């Protein structure tokens, strides 16, 4: 097995800070700062801004500039250009929904905390051989749920997972009870409808409830 990269070690430390990483899709840059402030007040400092909208980069930059308590990462990192953008804006981490050899190679050579995405044993082997032992299991529920993750954990005992996709308030605790789950990602804390309505108090309450979830012993 390849030596674990600095990038993966740093990702593991970061994901261990809180049980839930809010996965944010943001359409209006103006919403970024009050949204991040609500999440931080609720106790969730690590925030994943997905690169799914035109506002994503400007939103991430605004949070980095104006909410220093927040730990801002970019999600939906699909290309080397996306990874370069994460470095350029000073993002604290980067996450991909899948894996690519090019992304693994470049991330392994850098210091930015990075987590590739996997569904299968073959994908996981590629990540391990590139020096990554923290991965995003995506889409977690459609890809087989906890039974699939447990099956992967058998032959790959050194790997930690951040499952995302189909995880919400009702089942997050069940996922976090798995000994190989370091954190979960989810959009239920700040769904697009709540962001659109500027429901910052409701988002803060959801964040506080999520922060109270416990990792497995």
C-alpha positions as CSV (number, residue, x, y, z in Angstrom):
1,X,0.0,0.0,0.0
2,X,1.3,3.5,-0.8
3,X,2.3,5.8,1.9
4,X,-0.6,8.0,3.0
5,X,-0.2,11.5,1.5
6,X,-0.1,14.7,3.5
7,X,-3.3,15.8,1.7
8,X,-5.2,12.7,2.9
9,X,-3.8,13.0,6.5
10,X,-5.0,16.6,6.7
11,X,-8.4,15.7,5.3
12,X,-8.8,13.1,8.0
13,X,-8.0,15.7,10.7
14,X,-10.4,18.2,9.2
15,X,-13.3,15.8,8.8
16,X,-12.9,14.7,12.4
17,X,-13.7,18.2,13.7
18,X,-17.5,17.8,13.4
19,X,-19.8,14.9,12.7
20,X,-21.6,16.6,9.8
21,X,-20.3,18.6,6.9
22,X,-23.1,20.8,5.4
23,X,-23.1,20.3,1.6
24,X,-24.2,23.7,0.2
25,X,-25.6,24.6,-3.2
26,X,-25.8,28.3,-3.4
27,X,-27.3,30.5,-6.1
28,X,-26.8,34.0,-4.7
29,X,-23.5,35.3,-3.5
30,X,-25.3,37.6,-1.1
31,X,-26.6,34.6,0.8
32,X,-23.1,33.2,1.5
33,X,-22.0,35.2,4.5
34,X,-25.2,35.1,6.6
35,X,-25.5,31.4,5.7
36,X,-22.0,30.6,6.9
37,X,-22.6,32.7,10.1
38,X,-25.7,30.6,10.9
39,X,-23.8,27.4,10.4
40,X,-20.9,28.6,12.6
41,X,-23.3,29.7,15.3
42,X,-24.8,26.3,15.2
43,X,-21.4,24.7,15.7
44,X,-20.6,23.5,12.2
45,X,-17.5,25.2,11.0
46,X,-16.5,22.9,8.0
47,X,-18.7,23.9,5.0
48,X,-18.6,22.3,1.6
49,X,-19.6,24.7,-1.2
50,X,-20.5,22.6,-4.3
51,X,-19.3,23.8,-7.7
52,X,-22.8,23.4,-9.2
53,X,-23.7,27.0,-9.6
54,X,-22.1,30.1,-11.1
55,X,-22.2,31.8,-7.7
56,X,-20.2,29.0,-6.0
57,X,-16.7,30.5,-6.3
58,X,-17.7,34.0,-5.3
59,X,-19.7,32.6,-2.4
60,X,-16.8,30.6,-1.1
61,X,-14.5,33.7,-1.5
62,X,-17.0,35.8,0.5
63,X,-17.1,33.4,3.3
64,X,-13.4,33.0,3.5
65,X,-13.0,36.8,3.6
66,X,-15.8,37.6,6.0
67,X,-16.4,34.6,8.2
68,X,-12.9,33.6,9.4
69,X,-14.3,31.0,11.8
70,X,-15.6,29.0,8.9
71,X,-13.6,26.2,7.3
72,X,-14.6,26.5,3.7
73,X,-14.0,23.7,1.2
74,X,-15.1,23.2,-2.4
75,X,-17.1,20.2,-3.4
76,X,-18.0,18.7,-6.8
77,X,-14.4,19.1,-7.8
78,X,-14.3,17.4,-11.2
79,X,-11.3,18.7,-13.0
80,X,-7.7,19.8,-12.4
81,X,-9.0,23.4,-13.1
82,X,-11.5,22.9,-10.2
83,X,-8.7,21.8,-7.9
84,X,-6.5,24.7,-9.0
85,X,-9.3,27.0,-8.2
86,X,-9.7,25.6,-4.7
87,X,-6.0,26.4,-4.1
88,X,-6.2,29.9,-5.7
89,X,-9.1,31.1,-3.5
90,X,-7.6,29.6,-0.3
91,X,-10.1,26.9,0.2
92,X,-9.4,24.7,3.3
93,X,-10.2,21.4,1.5
94,X,-11.6,19.9,-1.7
95,X,-13.9,16.9,-2.3
96,X,-14.8,15.0,-5.4
97,X,-17.9,12.9,-6.1
98,X,-15.7,10.3,-7.9
99,X,-12.1,9.7,-8.5
100,X,-9.8,10.4,-11.5
101,X,-6.1,9.4,-11.8
102,X,-5.1,13.0,-12.7
103,X,-6.8,14.5,-9.6
104,X,-5.3,11.9,-7.4
105,X,-1.8,12.5,-8.8
106,X,-2.0,16.3,-8.5
107,X,-3.6,16.3,-5.0
108,X,-1.0,13.8,-3.8
109,X,1.7,16.2,-4.7
110,X,0.1,19.1,-2.9
111,X,-0.9,20.2,0.7
112,X,-4.6,20.9,0.1
113,X,-6.7,18.4,2.1
114,X,-8.5,16.3,-0.5
115,X,-11.0,13.5,-0.5
116,X,-11.8,11.5,-3.7
117,X,-15.2,9.8,-4.1
118,X,-15.7,6.1,-4.5
119,X,-18.5,3.5,-4.9
120,X,-16.6,0.3,-5.7
121,X,-13.7,-1.7,-4.4
122,X,-11.7,-1.0,-7.6
123,X,-12.1,2.7,-7.2
124,X,-11.1,2.4,-3.5
125,X,-8.0,0.4,-4.5
126,X,-7.0,3.2,-6.9
127,X,-7.3,5.8,-4.2
128,X,-5.4,3.7,-1.6
129,X,-2.6,3.1,-4.1
130,X,-2.4,6.8,-4.7
131,X,-2.0,7.5,-1.0
132,X,-5.5,8.4,0.1
133,X,-7.1,6.7,3.0
134,X,-10.1,9.1,3.6
135,X,-12.7,9.0,0.8
136,X,-16.2,10.2,0.1
137,X,-18.7,7.3,-0.3
138,X,-21.1,8.7,-2.9
139,X,-24.0,8.4,-3.4
140,X,-24.1,6.6,-0.1
141,X,-27.6,5.3,0.0
142,X,-28.2,4.6,-3.7
143,X,-24.7,2.9,-3.8
144,X,-25.9,0.3,-1.3
145,X,-26.0,2.1,2.0
146,X,-24.4,0.9,5.2
147,X,-24.3,-2.7,4.1
148,X,-22.1,-1.7,1.1
149,X,-19.9,0.4,3.2
150,X,-19.4,-2.4,5.7
151,X,-18.6,-4.8,2.9
152,X,-15.9,-2.4,1.7
153,X,-14.5,-1.9,5.2
154,X,-13.7,-5.6,5.5
155,X,-10.8,-5.8,2.9
156,X,-9.8,-2.1,3.4
157,X,-9.6,-1.7,7.2
158,X,-7.3,1.4,7.0
159,X,-9.9,3.6,5.2
160,X,-12.2,6.2,6.7
161,X,-15.3,7.4,5.0
162,X,-17.3,10.5,4.7
163,X,-20.6,9.2,3.2
164,X,-22.8,11.7,1.3
165,X,-26.0,11.2,-0.7
166,X,-29.3,10.2,0.8
167,X,-28.2,11.0,4.3
168,X,-30.5,13.2,6.3
169,X,-31.7,14.0,9.8
170,X,-33.5,10.7,10.1
171,X,-30.5,8.4,9.4
172,X,-27.3,10.5,10.0
173,X,-26.9,9.0,13.5
174,X,-27.1,5.5,12.1
175,X,-24.3,6.2,9.7
176,X,-22.1,7.9,12.3
177,X,-22.4,4.9,14.5
178,X,-20.3,2.9,11.9
179,X,-16.7,2.7,13.2
180,X,-15.2,3.6,9.8
181,X,-17.4,6.7,9.2
182,X,-15.4,9.8,10.2
183,X,-18.2,12.3,9.3
184,X,-21.2,12.5,7.0
185,X,-22.0,15.1,4.4
186,X,-25.6,16.3,3.9
187,X,-27.7,19.1,2.4
188,X,-30.5,18.8,4.9
189,X,-29.0,21.4,7.2
190,X,-29.2,24.2,4.6
191,X,-31.3,23.1,1.7
192,X,-31.7,25.4,-1.2
193,X,-35.3,26.4,-0.2
194,X,-34.1,27.5,3.3
195,X,-31.3,29.5,1.8
196,X,-33.6,31.1,-0.7
197,X,-36.0,32.1,2.1
198,X,-33.1,33.4,4.3
199,X,-34.2,31.1,7.0
200,X,-31.0,31.6,9.0
201,X,-32.4,30.8,12.4
202,X,-33.8,27.5,11.1
203,X,-30.5,26.6,9.6
204,X,-28.7,27.4,12.8
205,X,-31.1,25.1,14.7
206,X,-30.5,22.3,12.3
207,X,-26.7,22.9,12.5
208,X,-26.9,22.8,16.3
209,X,-28.9,19.5,16.3
210,X,-26.4,18.0,13.8
211,X,-23.4,19.1,15.9
212,X,-25.0,17.2,18.8
213,X,-24.7,13.9,16.9
214,X,-22.0,11.7,18.2
215,X,-19.3,9.8,16.4
216,X,-19.0,6.1,17.2
217,X,-16.7,5.3,20.1
